[in-house]
Amino acid sequence: MPMLCGGAGPQLDADEKIQKLVEGVKGQVQDKTGKEYDVFVAKTYVKQVVSGTNYFIKVHVGGDDHVHICVYEKLPCHGGEISVERFQVSKSQHEPIGYF
């Protein structure tokens, strides 16, 4: 079933593309949270197509700690830039990722 524009898709396991995406925004996340992360591994994500793409990603940051980040990727015709729009800290491995 195709995803509708504006609707969030199902939760998926992170793949190489999503890991590269989070590695590209690690500095932004560290600046926004005020923390340094030795571990920064994407675990799961939900994708939302808007006038670009929102990725809601659960990232393991060490121990039992996770952060949820919302990464916005502009359409290529608008420059294709990637930015961290929102984040949630102190999340557990078992908390589901979704729109926030």
Phi and psi restraints in degrees (range 20) as a CNS / XPLOR table:
assign (resid 1 and name C) (resid 2 and name N)
       (resid 2 and name CA) (resid 2 and name C) 1.0 -70.2 20.0 2
assign (resid 2 and name N) (resid 2 and name CA)
       (resid 2 and name C) (resid 3 and name N) 1.0 151.1 20.0 2
assign (resid 2 and name C) (resid 3 and name N)
       (resid 3 and name CA) (resid 3 and name C) 1.0 -82.6 20.0 2
assign (resid 3 and name N) (resid 3 and name CA)
       (resid 3 and name C) (resid 4 and name N) 1.0 135.1 20.0 2
assign (resid 3 and name C) (resid 4 and name N)
       (resid 4 and name CA) (resid 4 and name C) 1.0 -81.1 20.0 2
assign (resid 4 and name N) (resid 4 and name CA)
       (resid 4 and name C) (resid 5 and name N) 1.0 145.9 20.0 2
assign (resid 4 and name C) (resid 5 and name N)
       (resid 5 and name CA) (resid 5 and name C) 1.0 -58.1 20.0 2
assign (resid 5 and name N) (resid 5 and name CA)
       (resid 5 and name C) (resid 6 and name N) 1.0 128.2 20.0 2
assign (resid 5 and name C) (resid 6 and name N)
       (resid 6 and name CA) (resid 6 and name C) 1.0 93.7 20.0 2
assign (resid 6 and name N) (resid 6 and name CA)
       (resid 6 and name C) (resid 7 and name N) 1.0 -21.4 20.0 2
assign (resid 6 and name C) (resid 7 and name N)
       (resid 7 and name CA) (resid 7 and name C) 1.0 -89.3 20.0 2
assign (resid 7 and name N) (resid 7 and name CA)
       (resid 7 and name C) (resid 8 and name N) 1.0 145.2 20.0 2
assign (resid 7 and name C) (resid 8 and name N)
       (resid 8 and name CA) (resid 8 and name C) 1.0 -85.1 20.0 2
assign (resid 8 and name N) (resid 8 and name CA)
       (resid 8 and name C) (resid 9 and name N) 1.0 142.0 20.0 2
assign (resid 8 and name C) (resid 9 and name N)
       (resid 9 and name CA) (resid 9 and name C) 1.0 -84.3 20.0 2
assign (resid 9 and name N) (resid 9 and name CA)
       (resid 9 and name C) (resid 10 and name N) 1.0 -172.1 20.0 2
assign (resid 9 and name C) (resid 10 and name N)
       (resid 10 and name CA) (resid 10 and name C) 1.0 -75.5 20.0 2
assign (resid 10 and name N) (resid 10 and name CA)
       (resid 10 and name C) (resid 11 and name N) 1.0 160.8 20.0 2
assign (resid 10 and name C) (resid 11 and name N)
       (resid 11 and name CA) (resid 11 and name C) 1.0 -71.3 20.0 2
assign (resid 11 and name N) (resid 11 and name CA)
       (resid 11 and name C) (resid 12 and name N) 1.0 131.4 20.0 2
assign (resid 11 and name C) (resid 12 and name N)
       (resid 12 and name CA) (resid 12 and name C) 1.0 -126.2 20.0 2
assign (resid 12 and name N) (resid 12 and name CA)
       (resid 12 and name C) (resid 13 and name N) 1.0 156.2 20.0 2
assign (resid 12 and name C) (resid 13 and name N)
       (resid 13 and name CA) (resid 13 and name C) 1.0 -71.5 20.0 2
assign (resid 13 and name N) (resid 13 and name CA)
       (resid 13 and name C) (resid 14 and name N) 1.0 140.1 20.0 2
assign (resid 13 and name C) (resid 14 and name N)
       (resid 14 and name CA) (resid 14 and name C) 1.0 -65.2 20.0 2
assign (resid 14 and name N) (resid 14 and name CA)
       (resid 14 and name C) (resid 15 and name N) 1.0 142.5 20.0 2
assign (resid 14 and name C) (resid 15 and name N)
       (resid 15 and name CA) (resid 15 and name C) 1.0 -118.4 20.0 2
assign (resid 15 and name N) (resid 15 and name CA)
       (resid 15 and name C) (resid 16 and name N) 1.0 -172.3 20.0 2
assign (resid 15 and name C) (resid 16 and name N)
       (resid 16 and name CA) (resid 16 and name C) 1.0 -59.8 20.0 2
assign (resid 16 and name N) (resid 16 and name CA)
       (resid 16 and name C) (resid 17 and name N) 1.0 -39.8 20.0 2
assign (resid 16 and name C) (resid 17 and name N)
       (resid 17 and name CA) (resid 17 and name C) 1.0 -61.4 20.0 2
assign (resid 17 and name N) (resid 17 and name CA)
       (resid 17 and name C) (resid 18 and name N) 1.0 -44.3 20.0 2
assign (resid 17 and name C) (resid 18 and name N)
       (resid 18 and name CA) (resid 18 and name C) 1.0 -68.4 20.0 2
assign (resid 18 and name N) (resid 18 and name CA)
       (resid 18 and name C) (resid 19 and name N) 1.0 -38.6 20.0 2
assign (resid 18 and name C) (resid 19 and name N)
       (resid 19 and name CA) (resid 19 and name C) 1.0 -62.1 20.0 2
assign (resid 19 and name N) (resid 19 and name CA)
       (resid 19 and name C) (resid 20 and name N) 1.0 -43.1 20.0 2
assign (resid 19 and name C) (resid 20 and name N)
       (resid 20 and name CA) (resid 20 and name C) 1.0 -63.6 20.0 2
assign (resid 20 and name N) (resid 20 and name CA)
       (resid 20 and name C) (resid 21 and name N) 1.0 -36.9 20.0 2
assign (resid 20 and name C) (resid 21 and name N)
       (resid 21 and name CA) (resid 21 and name C) 1.0 -61.6 20.0 2
assign (resid 21 and name N) (resid 21 and name CA)
       (resid 21 and name C) (resid 22 and name N) 1.0 -47.3 20.0 2
assign (resid 21 and name C) (resid 22 and name N)
       (resid 22 and name CA) (resid 22 and name C) 1.0 -69.7 20.0 2
assign (resid 22 and name N) (resid 22 and name CA)
       (resid 22 and name C) (resid 23 and name N) 1.0 -33.7 20.0 2
assign (resid 22 and name C) (resid 23 and name N)
       (resid 23 and name CA) (resid 23 and name C) 1.0 -63.2 20.0 2
assign (resid 23 and name N) (resid 23 and name CA)
       (resid 23 and name C) (resid 24 and name N) 1.0 -34.9 20.0 2
assign (resid 23 and name C) (resid 24 and name N)
       (resid 24 and name CA) (resid 24 and name C) 1.0 -70.7 20.0 2
assign (resid 24 and name N) (resid 24 and name CA)
       (resid 24 and name C) (resid 25 and name N) 1.0 -21.2 20.0 2
assign (resid 24 and name C) (resid 25 and name N)
       (resid 25 and name CA) (resid 25 and name C) 1.0 -112.5 20.0 2
assign (resid 25 and name N) (resid 25 and name CA)
       (resid 25 and name C) (resid 26 and name N) 1.0 7.5 20.0 2
assign (resid 25 and name C) (resid 26 and name N)
       (resid 26 and name CA) (resid 26 and name C) 1.0 -55.3 20.0 2
assign (resid 26 and name N) (resid 26 and name CA)
       (resid 26 and name C) (resid 27 and name N) 1.0 -43.6 20.0 2
assign (resid 26 and name C) (resid 27 and name N)
       (resid 27 and name CA) (resid 27 and name C) 1.0 -61.7 20.0 2
assign (resid 27 and name N) (resid 27 and name CA)
       (resid 27 and name C) (resid 28 and name N) 1.0 -40.3 20.0 2
assign (resid 27 and name C) (resid 28 and name N)
       (resid 28 and name CA) (resid 28 and name C) 1.0 -63.5 20.0 2
assign (resid 28 and name N) (resid 28 and name CA)
       (resid 28 and name C) (resid 29 and name N) 1.0 -42.4 20.0 2
assign (resid 28 and name C) (resid 29 and name N)
       (resid 29 and name CA) (resid 29 and name C) 1.0 -64.5 20.0 2
assign (resid 29 and name N) (resid 29 and name CA)
       (resid 29 and name C) (resid 30 and name N) 1.0 -44.1 20.0 2
assign (resid 29 and name C) (resid 30 and name N)
       (resid 30 and name CA) (resid 30 and name C) 1.0 -62.5 20.0 2
assign (resid 30 and name N) (resid 30 and name CA)
       (resid 30 and name C) (resid 31 and name N) 1.0 -40.7 20.0 2
assign (resid 30 and name C) (resid 31 and name N)
       (resid 31 and name CA) (resid 31 and name C) 1.0 -63.6 20.0 2
assign (resid 31 and name N) (resid 31 and name CA)
       (resid 31 and name C) (resid 32 and name N) 1.0 -43.5 20.0 2
assign (resid 31 and name C) (resid 32 and name N)
       (resid 32 and name CA) (resid 32 and name C) 1.0 -71.0 20.0 2
assign (resid 32 and name N) (resid 32 and name CA)
       (resid 32 and name C) (resid 33 and name N) 1.0 -36.3 20.0 2
assign (resid 32 and name C) (resid 33 and name N)
       (resid 33 and name CA) (resid 33 and name C) 1.0 -89.7 20.0 2
assign (resid 33 and name N) (resid 33 and name CA)
       (resid 33 and name C) (resid 34 and name N) 1.0 -17.7 20.0 2
assign (resid 33 and name C) (resid 34 and name N)
       (resid 34 and name CA) (resid 34 and name C) 1.0 72.9 20.0 2
assign (resid 34 and name N) (resid 34 and name CA)
       (resid 34 and name C) (resid 35 and name N) 1.0 21.1 20.0 2
assign (resid 34 and name C) (resid 35 and name N)
       (resid 35 and name CA) (resid 35 and name C) 1.0 -125.6 20.0 2
assign (resid 35 and name N) (resid 35 and name CA)
       (resid 35 and name C) (resid 36 and name N) 1.0 151.7 20.0 2
assign (resid 35 and name C) (resid 36 and name N)
       (resid 36 and name CA) (resid 36 and name C) 1.0 -100.5 20.0 2
assign (resid 36 and name N) (resid 36 and name CA)
       (resid 36 and name C) (resid 37 and name N) 1.0 135.8 20.0 2
assign (resid 36 and name C) (resid 37 and name N)
       (resid 37 and name CA) (resid 37 and name C) 1.0 -119.0 20.0 2
assign (resid 37 and name N) (resid 37 and name CA)
       (resid 37 and name C) (resid 38 and name N) 1.0 119.7 20.0 2
assign (resid 37 and name C) (resid 38 and name N)
       (resid 38 and name CA) (resid 38 and name C) 1.0 -77.0 20.0 2
assign (resid 38 and name N) (resid 38 and name CA)
       (resid 38 and name C) (resid 39 and name N) 1.0 -34.9 20.0 2
assign (resid 38 and name C) (resid 39 and name N)
       (resid 39 and name CA) (resid 39 and name C) 1.0 -106.4 20.0 2
assign (resid 39 and name N) (resid 39 and name CA)
       (resid 39 and name C) (resid 40 and name N) 1.0 135.9 20.0 2
assign (resid 39 and name C) (resid 40 and name N)
       (resid 40 and name CA) (resid 40 and name C) 1.0 -154.1 20.0 2
assign (resid 40 and name N) (resid 40 and name CA)
       (resid 40 and name C) (resid 41 and name N) 1.0 79.0 20.0 2
assign (resid 40 and name C) (resid 41 and name N)
       (resid 41 and name CA) (resid 41 and name C) 1.0 -118.9 20.0 2
assign (resid 41 and name N) (resid 41 and name CA)
       (resid 41 and name C) (resid 42 and name N) 1.0 120.8 20.0 2
assign (resid 41 and name C) (resid 42 and name N)
       (resid 42 and name CA) (resid 42 and name C) 1.0 -67.7 20.0 2
assign (resid 42 and name N) (resid 42 and name CA)
       (resid 42 and name C) (resid 43 and name N) 1.0 135.1 20.0 2
assign (resid 42 and name C) (resid 43 and name N)
       (resid 43 and name CA) (resid 43 and name C) 1.0 -110.9 20.0 2
assign (resid 43 and name N) (resid 43 and name CA)
       (resid 43 and name C) (resid 44 and name N) 1.0 -58.0 20.0 2
assign (resid 43 and name C) (resid 44 and name N)
       (resid 44 and name CA) (resid 44 and name C) 1.0 -139.3 20.0 2
assign (resid 44 and name N) (resid 44 and name CA)
       (resid 44 and name C) (resid 45 and name N) 1.0 164.3 20.0 2
assign (resid 44 and name C) (resid 45 and name N)
       (resid 45 and name CA) (resid 45 and name C) 1.0 -155.6 20.0 2
assign (resid 45 and name N) (resid 45 and name CA)
       (resid 45 and name C) (resid 46 and name N) 1.0 161.6 20.0 2
assign (resid 45 and name C) (resid 46 and name N)
       (resid 46 and name CA) (resid 46 and name C) 1.0 -128.2 20.0 2
assign (resid 46 and name N) (resid 46 and name CA)
       (resid 46 and name C) (resid 47 and name N) 1.0 137.9 20.0 2
assign (resid 46 and name C) (resid 47 and name N)
       (resid 47 and name CA) (resid 47 and name C) 1.0 -111.2 20.0 2
assign (resid 47 and name N) (resid 47 and name CA)
       (resid 47 and name C) (resid 48 and name N) 1.0 137.0 20.0 2
assign (resid 47 and name C) (resid 48 and name N)
       (resid 48 and name CA) (resid 48 and name C) 1.0 -129.5 20.0 2
assign (resid 48 and name N) (resid 48 and name CA)
       (resid 48 and name C) (resid 49 and name N) 1.0 119.9 20.0 2
assign (resid 48 and name C) (resid 49 and name N)
       (resid 49 and name CA) (resid 49 and name C) 1.0 -89.2 20.0 2
assign (resid 49 and name N) (resid 49 and name CA)
       (resid 49 and name C) (resid 50 and name N) 1.0 121.0 20.0 2
assign (resid 49 and name C) (resid 50 and name N)
       (resid 50 and name CA) (resid 50 and name C) 1.0 -128.2 20.0 2
assign (resid 50 and name N) (resid 50 and name CA)
       (resid 50 and name C) (resid 51 and name N) 1.0 -138.1 20.0 2
assign (resid 50 and name C) (resid 51 and name N)
       (resid 51 and name CA) (resid 51 and name C) 1.0 -85.4 20.0 2
assign (resid 51 and name N) (resid 51 and name CA)
       (resid 51 and name C) (resid 52 and name N) 1.0 57.6 20.0 2
assign (resid 51 and name C) (resid 52 and name N)
       (resid 52 and name CA) (resid 52 and name C) 1.0 140.6 20.0 2
assign (resid 52 and name N) (resid 52 and name CA)
       (resid 52 and name C) (resid 53 and name N) 1.0 -154.8 20.0 2
assign (resid 52 and name C) (resid 53 and name N)
       (resid 53 and name CA) (resid 53 and name C) 1.0 -136.5 20.0 2
assign (resid 53 and name N) (resid 53 and name CA)
       (resid 53 and name C) (resid 54 and name N) 1.0 130.3 20.0 2
assign (resid 53 and name C) (resid 54 and name N)
       (resid 54 and name CA) (resid 54 and name C) 1.0 -96.1 20.0 2
assign (resid 54 and name N) (resid 54 and name CA)
       (resid 54 and name C) (resid 55 and name N) 1.0 133.0 20.0 2
assign (resid 54 and name C) (resid 55 and name N)
       (resid 55 and name CA) (resid 55 and name C) 1.0 -116.1 20.0 2
assign (resid 55 and name N) (resid 55 and name CA)
       (resid 55 and name C) (resid 56 and name N) 1.0 120.3 20.0 2
assign (resid 55 and name C) (resid 56 and name N)
       (resid 56 and name CA) (resid 56 and name C) 1.0 -99.6 20.0 2
assign (resid 56 and name N) (resid 56 and name CA)
       (resid 56 and name C) (resid 57 and name N) 1.0 111.4 20.0 2
assign (resid 56 and name C) (resid 57 and name N)
       (resid 57 and name CA) (resid 57 and name C) 1.0 -123.3 20.0 2
assign (resid 57 and name N) (resid 57 and name CA)
       (resid 57 and name C) (resid 58 and name N) 1.0 131.3 20.0 2
assign (resid 57 and name C) (resid 58 and name N)
       (resid 58 and name CA) (resid 58 and name C) 1.0 -89.7 20.0 2
assign (resid 58 and name N) (resid 58 and name CA)
       (resid 58 and name C) (resid 59 and name N) 1.0 124.2 20.0 2
assign (resid 58 and name C) (resid 59 and name N)
       (resid 59 and name CA) (resid 59 and name C) 1.0 -120.7 20.0 2
assign (resid 59 and name N) (resid 59 and name CA)
       (resid 59 and name C) (resid 60 and name N) 1.0 125.7 20.0 2
assign (resid 59 and name C) (resid 60 and name N)
       (resid 60 and name CA) (resid 60 and name C) 1.0 -77.8 20.0 2
assign (resid 60 and name N) (resid 60 and name CA)
       (resid 60 and name C) (resid 61 and name N) 1.0 127.5 20.0 2
assign (resid 60 and name C) (resid 61 and name N)
       (resid 61 and name CA) (resid 61 and name C) 1.0 -119.7 20.0 2
assign (resid 61 and name N) (resid 61 and name CA)
       (resid 61 and name C) (resid 62 and name N) 1.0 16.0 20.0 2
assign (resid 61 and name C) (resid 62 and name N)
       (resid 62 and name CA) (resid 62 and name C) 1.0 118.7 20.0 2
assign (resid 62 and name N) (resid 62 and name CA)
       (resid 62 and name C) (resid 63 and name N) 1.0 147.4 20.0 2
assign (resid 62 and name C) (resid 63 and name N)
       (resid 63 and name CA) (resid 63 and name C) 1.0 57.3 20.0 2
assign (resid 63 and name N) (resid 63 and name CA)
       (resid 63 and name C) (resid 64 and name N) 1.0 -130.8 20.0 2
assign (resid 63 and name C) (resid 64 and name N)
       (resid 64 and name CA) (resid 64 and name C) 1.0 -99.2 20.0 2
assign (resid 64 and name N) (resid 64 and name CA)
       (resid 64 and name C) (resid 65 and name N) 1.0 7.9 20.0 2
assign (resid 64 and name C) (resid 65 and name N)
       (resid 65 and name CA) (resid 65 and name C) 1.0 -91.4 20.0 2
assign (resid 65 and name N) (resid 65 and name CA)
       (resid 65 and name C) (resid 66 and name N) 1.0 140.5 20.0 2
assign (resid 65 and name C) (resid 66 and name N)
       (resid 66 and name CA) (resid 66 and name C) 1.0 -135.6 20.0 2
assign (resid 66 and name N) (resid 66 and name CA)
       (resid 66 and name C) (resid 67 and name N) 1.0 155.1 20.0 2
assign (resid 66 and name C) (resid 67 and name N)
       (resid 67 and name CA) (resid 67 and name C) 1.0 -121.6 20.0 2
assign (resid 67 and name N) (resid 67 and name CA)
       (resid 67 and name C) (resid 68 and name N) 1.0 150.1 20.0 2
assign (resid 67 and name C) (resid 68 and name N)
       (resid 68 and name CA) (resid 68 and name C) 1.0 -107.8 20.0 2
assign (resid 68 and name N) (resid 68 and name CA)
       (resid 68 and name C) (resid 69 and name N) 1.0 129.2 20.0 2
assign (resid 68 and name C) (resid 69 and name N)
       (resid 69 and name CA) (resid 69 and name C) 1.0 -125.8 20.0 2
assign (resid 69 and name N) (resid 69 and name CA)
       (resid 69 and name C) (resid 70 and name N) 1.0 145.7 20.0 2
assign (resid 69 and name C) (resid 70 and name N)
       (resid 70 and name CA) (resid 70 and name C) 1.0 -108.1 20.0 2
assign (resid 70 and name N) (resid 70 and name CA)
       (resid 70 and name C) (resid 71 and name N) 1.0 114.0 20.0 2
assign (resid 70 and name C) (resid 71 and name N)
       (resid 71 and name CA) (resid 71 and name C) 1.0 -107.7 20.0 2
assign (resid 71 and name N) (resid 71 and name CA)
       (resid 71 and name C) (resid 72 and name N) 1.0 127.7 20.0 2
assign (resid 71 and name C) (resid 72 and name N)
       (resid 72 and name CA) (resid 72 and name C) 1.0 -105.5 20.0 2
assign (resid 72 and name N) (resid 72 and name CA)
       (resid 72 and name C) (resid 73 and name N) 1.0 127.0 20.0 2
assign (resid 72 and name C) (resid 73 and name N)
       (resid 73 and name CA) (resid 73 and name C) 1.0 -112.4 20.0 2
assign (resid 73 and name N) (resid 73 and name CA)
       (resid 73 and name C) (resid 74 and name N) 1.0 115.0 20.0 2
assign (resid 73 and name C) (resid 74 and name N)
       (resid 74 and name CA) (resid 74 and name C) 1.0 -67.7 20.0 2
assign (resid 74 and name N) (resid 74 and name CA)
       (resid 74 and name C) (resid 75 and name N) 1.0 155.2 20.0 2
assign (resid 74 and name C) (resid 75 and name N)
       (resid 75 and name CA) (resid 75 and name C) 1.0 -62.8 20.0 2
assign (resid 75 and name N) (resid 75 and name CA)
       (resid 75 and name C) (resid 76 and name N) 1.0 148.1 20.0 2
assign (resid 75 and name C) (resid 76 and name N)
       (resid 76 and name CA) (resid 76 and name C) 1.0 -54.4 20.0 2
assign (resid 76 and name N) (resid 76 and name CA)
       (resid 76 and name C) (resid 77 and name N) 1.0 -35.6 20.0 2
assign (resid 76 and name C) (resid 77 and name N)
       (resid 77 and name CA) (resid 77 and name C) 1.0 -69.0 20.0 2
assign (resid 77 and name N) (resid 77 and name CA)
       (resid 77 and name C) (resid 78 and name N) 1.0 -12.4 20.0 2
assign (resid 77 and name C) (resid 78 and name N)
       (resid 78 and name CA) (resid 78 and name C) 1.0 -111.5 20.0 2
assign (resid 78 and name N) (resid 78 and name CA)
       (resid 78 and name C) (resid 79 and name N) 1.0 17.3 20.0 2
assign (resid 78 and name C) (resid 79 and name N)
       (resid 79 and name CA) (resid 79 and name C) 1.0 106.5 20.0 2
assign (resid 79 and name N) (resid 79 and name CA)
       (resid 79 and name C) (resid 80 and name N) 1.0 -20.3 20.0 2
assign (resid 79 and name C) (resid 80 and name N)
       (resid 80 and name CA) (resid 80 and name C) 1.0 67.8 20.0 2
assign (resid 80 and name N) (resid 80 and name CA)
       (resid 80 and name C) (resid 81 and name N) 1.0 13.0 20.0 2
assign (resid 80 and name C) (resid 81 and name N)
       (resid 81 and name CA) (resid 81 and name C) 1.0 -61.6 20.0 2
assign (resid 81 and name N) (resid 81 and name CA)
       (resid 81 and name C) (resid 82 and name N) 1.0 155.6 20.0 2
assign (resid 81 and name C) (resid 82 and name N)
       (resid 82 and name CA) (resid 82 and name C) 1.0 -123.1 20.0 2
assign (resid 82 and name N) (resid 82 and name CA)
       (resid 82 and name C) (resid 83 and name N) 1.0 133.6 20.0 2
assign (resid 82 and name C) (resid 83 and name N)
       (resid 83 and name CA) (resid 83 and name C) 1.0 -145.4 20.0 2
assign (resid 83 and name N) (resid 83 and name CA)
       (resid 83 and name C) (resid 84 and name N) 1.0 153.4 20.0 2
assign (resid 83 and name C) (resid 84 and name N)
       (resid 84 and name CA) (resid 84 and name C) 1.0 -86.6 20.0 2
assign (resid 84 and name N) (resid 84 and name CA)
       (resid 84 and name C) (resid 85 and name N) 1.0 119.0 20.0 2
assign (resid 84 and name C) (resid 85 and name N)
       (resid 85 and name CA) (resid 85 and name C) 1.0 -91.9 20.0 2
assign (resid 85 and name N) (resid 85 and name CA)
       (resid 85 and name C) (resid 86 and name N) 1.0 -42.3 20.0 2
assign (resid 85 and name C) (resid 86 and name N)
       (resid 86 and name CA) (resid 86 and name C) 1.0 -147.7 20.0 2
assign (resid 86 and name N) (resid 86 and name CA)
       (resid 86 and name C) (resid 87 and name N) 1.0 163.5 20.0 2
assign (resid 86 and name C) (resid 87 and name N)
       (resid 87 and name CA) (resid 87 and name C) 1.0 -154.4 20.0 2
assign (resid 87 and name N) (resid 87 and name CA)
       (resid 87 and name C) (resid 88 and name N) 1.0 158.3 20.0 2
assign (resid 87 and name C) (resid 88 and name N)
       (resid 88 and name CA) (resid 88 and name C) 1.0 -134.4 20.0 2
assign (resid 88 and name N) (resid 88 and name CA)
       (resid 88 and name C) (resid 89 and name N) 1.0 132.1 20.0 2
assign (resid 88 and name C) (resid 89 and name N)
       (resid 89 and name CA) (resid 89 and name C) 1.0 -106.4 20.0 2
assign (resid 89 and name N) (resid 89 and name CA)
       (resid 89 and name C) (resid 90 and name N) 1.0 172.8 20.0 2
assign (resid 89 and name C) (resid 90 and name N)
       (resid 90 and name CA) (resid 90 and name C) 1.0 57.7 20.0 2
assign (resid 90 and name N) (resid 90 and name CA)
       (resid 90 and name C) (resid 91 and name N) 1.0 44.1 20.0 2
assign (resid 90 and name C) (resid 91 and name N)
       (resid 91 and name CA) (resid 91 and name C) 1.0 -96.7 20.0 2
assign (resid 91 and name N) (resid 91 and name CA)
       (resid 91 and name C) (resid 92 and name N) 1.0 153.7 20.0 2
assign (resid 91 and name C) (resid 92 and name N)
       (resid 92 and name CA) (resid 92 and name C) 1.0 -99.9 20.0 2
assign (resid 92 and name N) (resid 92 and name CA)
       (resid 92 and name C) (resid 93 and name N) 1.0 167.8 20.0 2
assign (resid 92 and name C) (resid 93 and name N)
       (resid 93 and name CA) (resid 93 and name C) 1.0 -60.0 20.0 2
assign (resid 93 and name N) (resid 93 and name CA)
       (resid 93 and name C) (resid 94 and name N) 1.0 -31.5 20.0 2
assign (resid 93 and name C) (resid 94 and name N)
       (resid 94 and name CA) (resid 94 and name C) 1.0 -90.8 20.0 2
assign (resid 94 and name N) (resid 94 and name CA)
       (resid 94 and name C) (resid 95 and name N) 1.0 -8.8 20.0 2
assign (resid 94 and name C) (resid 95 and name N)
       (resid 95 and name CA) (resid 95 and name C) 1.0 -74.7 20.0 2
assign (resid 95 and name N) (resid 95 and name CA)
       (resid 95 and name C) (resid 96 and name N) 1.0 128.0 20.0 2
assign (resid 95 and name C) (resid 96 and name N)
       (resid 96 and name CA) (resid 96 and name C) 1.0 -70.1 20.0 2
assign (resid 96 and name N) (resid 96 and name CA)
       (resid 96 and name C) (resid 97 and name N) 1.0 148.6 20.0 2
assign (resid 96 and name C) (resid 97 and name N)
       (resid 97 and name CA) (resid 97 and name C) 1.0 -92.9 20.0 2
assign (resid 97 and name N) (resid 97 and name CA)
       (resid 97 and name C) (resid 98 and name N) 1.0 142.3 20.0 2
assign (resid 97 and name C) (resid 98 and name N)
       (resid 98 and name CA) (resid 98 and name C) 1.0 -168.8 20.0 2
assign (resid 98 and name N) (resid 98 and name CA)
       (resid 98 and name C) (resid 99 and name N) 1.0 -173.2 20.0 2
assign (resid 98 and name C) (resid 99 and name N)
       (resid 99 and name CA) (resid 99 and name C) 1.0 -61.0 20.0 2
assign (resid 99 and name N) (resid 99 and name CA)
       (resid 99 and name C) (resid 100 and name N) 1.0 134.2 20.0 2
